[in-house]
């Protein structure tokens, strides 16, 4: 008896419709500011034992989740440019994948990448270098020679011996004259990669790949010159909020898409 007559007035109708349209337009305009995700503290009861955990995570967490960049169908042959498009040491392209990851880590507030990626490829190329005397070594018969501090340092066809045995006969895998532009050839790469992935770090050579890169390279069918899949590992910055997690995922996907388009890998 009160509201109906008032709402029936023509002027009131126009005001109601105008207010409704104004709120609708404002809601649409402000919808772009809505952040994806829902803070975990909100969905829990205030007295939940997890509230303290999430509060401590927000305040004290100083490391983010791991981030893996996976490269498929890496052609490691000498004729391919893939190696220079991926690595970050001498002779590598300035816009290589690992160099770009390193640059992205210098602006973590945008990329959410905390540090340069750990690269099995860089470490492998350094490990096979003649300058790294304590790294890639072989016996006189061409078989793998372990580091001096990892006995038994013996050839498979010899009796058990100690560090002072046949280790003294070990030499570096390659001389400079054996390499092409200081890089292993396709055959050398194929032969020495399993050595590297099984090599333990030692006092003389910290570049051994066992442990750090044991699962980083898929060796199935690699003899053909193509590594079907390999990964380069880094870490996100601390992701204390749901918004940080969503933004880091978006940034990582945009970065990987851009690198795939640029390098065609």
C-alpha positions in Angstrom: 0.0 0.0 0.0 3.0 2.3 0.5 5.8 1.1 -1.8 3.7 0.0 -4.8 2.1 3.5 -5.5 5.5 5.1 -5.1 7.3 2.7 -7.5 4.4 3.1 -9.9 5.3 6.8 -10.4 6.9 7.5 -13.8 9.7 9.5 -12.3 10.5 6.8 -9.7 10.6 4.2 -12.5 13.2 6.2 -14.4 15.3 6.7 -11.3 15.2 2.9 -10.5 16.1 2.0 -14.0 18.9 4.6 -14.2 20.4 3.4 -10.9 20.2 -0.2 -12.0 22.0 0.6 -15.3 24.6 2.7 -13.5 25.5 -0.2 -11.2 25.5 -2.6 -14.2 27.9 -0.5 -16.1 30.1 0.1 -13.1 30.2 -3.7 -12.4 31.3 -4.4 -15.9 34.0 -1.7 -15.9 35.4 -2.8 -12.6 35.3 -6.5 -13.4 38.8 -6.3 -15.0 40.2 -5.5 -11.5 39.0 -8.8 -10.0 42.0 -11.0 -9.2 41.9 -14.7 -10.0 42.1 -17.0 -7.1 40.7 -17.1 -3.5 42.9 -16.7 -0.5 43.0 -19.9 1.5 42.5 -18.2 4.8 39.0 -17.0 3.7 37.6 -20.5 3.0 38.7 -21.8 6.4 37.1 -21.3 9.8 38.8 -18.6 11.9 39.8 -21.2 14.5 41.2 -23.7 12.0 44.6 -25.0 12.9 45.6 -24.2 9.3 45.2 -20.5 9.7 48.5 -20.3 11.6 50.2 -22.3 8.9 49.0 -20.0 6.1 49.9 -16.9 8.1 53.4 -18.2 8.7 53.8 -19.1 5.1 52.8 -15.6 4.0 55.2 -14.0 6.5 58.2 -16.3 6.4 58.3 -18.3 3.1 61.5 -17.4 1.2 61.5 -19.9 -1.6 59.1 -20.6 -4.4 58.1 -23.8 -6.2 60.3 -25.3 -8.8 59.9 -24.2 -12.4 60.9 -26.5 -15.3 61.3 -25.5 -18.9 61.1 -28.6 -21.0 62.7 -28.7 -24.5 61.4 -31.4 -26.9 63.3 -32.9 -29.8 66.7 -31.3 -29.1 69.0 -32.0 -32.0 72.5 -32.2 -30.6 74.3 -32.9 -33.9 77.2 -30.7 -34.9 75.1 -29.4 -37.9 72.2 -28.2 -35.8 71.9 -24.8 -34.2 69.9 -26.1 -31.2 72.9 -26.2 -28.9 73.7 -22.5 -29.3 70.0 -21.7 -29.0 69.8 -23.3 -25.6 73.2 -22.9 -23.8 74.6 -19.9 -22.0 78.3 -20.4 -22.1 80.9 -19.2 -24.6 79.8 -19.3 -28.3 76.1 -19.5 -27.3 73.5 -17.2 -28.8 72.9 -14.0 -26.8 69.2 -14.7 -27.0 69.4 -18.3 -26.1 66.9 -19.9 -23.8 69.2 -20.0 -20.8 70.4 -16.5 -21.4 66.8 -15.3 -21.6 65.9 -17.1 -18.4 68.8 -15.4 -16.7 67.6 -12.0 -17.9 64.1 -12.8 -16.7 65.4 -13.6 -13.2 66.9 -10.1 -13.0 63.3 -8.7 -12.9 61.6 -11.2 -10.6 58.7 -8.8 -9.8 57.5 -9.3 -13.4 58.8 -12.8 -14.3 58.4 -14.5 -10.9 61.7 -16.3 -11.8 64.1 -16.2 -8.8 67.3 -17.4 -10.3 69.0 -18.5 -13.6 68.2 -22.1 -14.6 70.4 -25.1 -13.7 71.6 -26.3 -17.1 72.7 -29.8 -17.7 73.8 -28.7 -21.2 76.1 -26.0 -20.0 77.6 -28.3 -17.3 78.0 -31.1 -19.8 79.9 -28.9 -22.3 82.2 -27.6 -19.5 82.6 -31.2 -18.2 83.9 -32.4 -21.6 86.2 -29.4 -22.0 90.0 -30.2 -22.0 90.5 -27.4 -19.5 88.4 -29.3 -17.0 91.1 -31.8 -16.4 89.5 -33.5 -13.4 86.1 -34.0 -15.0 85.8 -36.1 -18.1 88.6 -38.7 -18.0 89.3 -42.1 -19.6 91.6 -45.0 -19.2 94.1 -45.8 -21.9 91.7 -48.4 -23.3 89.0 -45.6 -23.8 86.7 -46.6 -20.9 85.4 -44.2 -18.2 87.8 -43.3 -15.5 86.3 -42.1 -12.2 87.7 -39.2 -10.1 90.6 -39.9 -7.9 88.6 -39.4 -4.7 86.1 -42.1 -5.8 87.8 -45.4 -5.6 88.1 -48.0 -6.9 89.8 -46.2 -9.7 90.3 -49.3 -11.9 89.8 -50.4 -15.4 87.0 -53.1 -15.6 89.5 -55.7 -16.8 91.9 -55.1 -13.9 92.1 -56.5 -10.4 90.8 -54.3 -7.6 93.1 -51.4 -6.9 93.3 -48.2 -5.0 93.6 -44.5 -5.8 97.3 -44.9 -6.5 96.8 -47.7 -9.0 95.9 -47.2 -12.7 94.3 -43.8 -12.0 97.7 -42.3 -12.8 97.2 -43.5 -16.4 93.9 -41.6 -16.8 93.8 -38.7 -19.3 91.2 -36.1 -20.3 88.6 -37.4 -22.7 89.5 -34.9 -25.4 92.3 -32.7 -26.6 91.5 -29.4 -28.3 92.4 -31.0 -31.6 89.7 -33.6 -31.0 86.9 -31.1 -30.8 85.2 -29.0 -33.4 85.2 -25.3 -32.3 85.8 -26.5 -28.8 82.6 -28.5 -28.9 82.1 -32.3 -29.0 81.1 -33.8 -32.3 77.8 -35.7 -32.7 79.5 -39.0 -31.9 81.5 -37.6 -29.0 78.3 -36.0 -27.6 76.4 -39.3 -28.0 79.2 -41.3 -26.3 80.0 -39.0 -23.3 76.5 -37.9 -22.3 75.8 -41.1 -20.3 79.2 -40.7 -18.7 78.3 -37.2 -17.6 74.9 -38.2 -16.2 76.4 -41.0 -14.2 79.4 -39.0 -13.0 79.4 -38.0 -9.3 80.7 -34.6 -8.3 84.2 -34.7 -6.8 86.8 -32.5 -5.2 88.4 -31.8 -8.6 85.2 -31.5 -10.6 81.9 -30.3 -9.3 80.2 -30.6 -12.6 79.3 -34.3 -12.4 75.7 -34.8 -13.5 74.6 -37.7 -11.3 72.0 -36.5 -8.8 71.6 -32.9 -10.2 70.6 -34.1 -13.7 69.8 -37.8 -13.3 66.2 -37.2 -14.4 66.7 -34.1 -16.5 67.4 -35.9 -19.8 65.3 -38.6 -21.5 67.9 -40.9 -23.1 65.3 -43.1 -24.9 66.3 -43.1 -28.5 69.0 -40.4 -28.1 71.4 -42.4 -30.2 69.6 -41.1 -33.3 70.9 -37.6 -32.6 67.6 -36.3 -31.1 66.9 -36.0 -27.4 63.2 -36.4 -27.1 62.8 -34.3 -23.9 65.1 -32.5 -21.4 64.5 -30.0 -18.7 66.1 -26.9 -17.3 65.2 -26.2 -13.7 64.8 -23.0 -11.8 62.6 -21.6 -9.1 59.8 -19.1 -8.7 60.0 -16.3 -6.3 58.0 -16.9 -3.0 54.3 -17.2 -3.9 52.7 -16.2 -0.7 49.3 -15.3 -2.1 46.8 -16.9 -4.5 47.3 -13.9 -6.8 51.0 -14.5 -6.9 50.5 -18.1 -7.9 48.1 -17.2 -10.7 50.4 -14.4 -12.0 53.5 -16.6 -11.9 51.7 -19.3 -13.9 50.6 -16.8 -16.5 54.1 -15.2 -16.7 55.8 -18.6 -17.1 53.4 -19.6 -19.9 53.9 -16.3 -21.7 57.7 -16.6 -21.4 57.7 -20.2 -22.7 55.4 -19.4 -25.6 57.6 -16.4 -26.5 60.8 -18.5 -26.4 59.1 -21.2 -28.5 58.1 -18.7 -31.1 61.5 -17.0 -31.2 63.8 -20.0 -31.1 61.4 -22.5 -32.9 62.2 -25.1 -30.3 
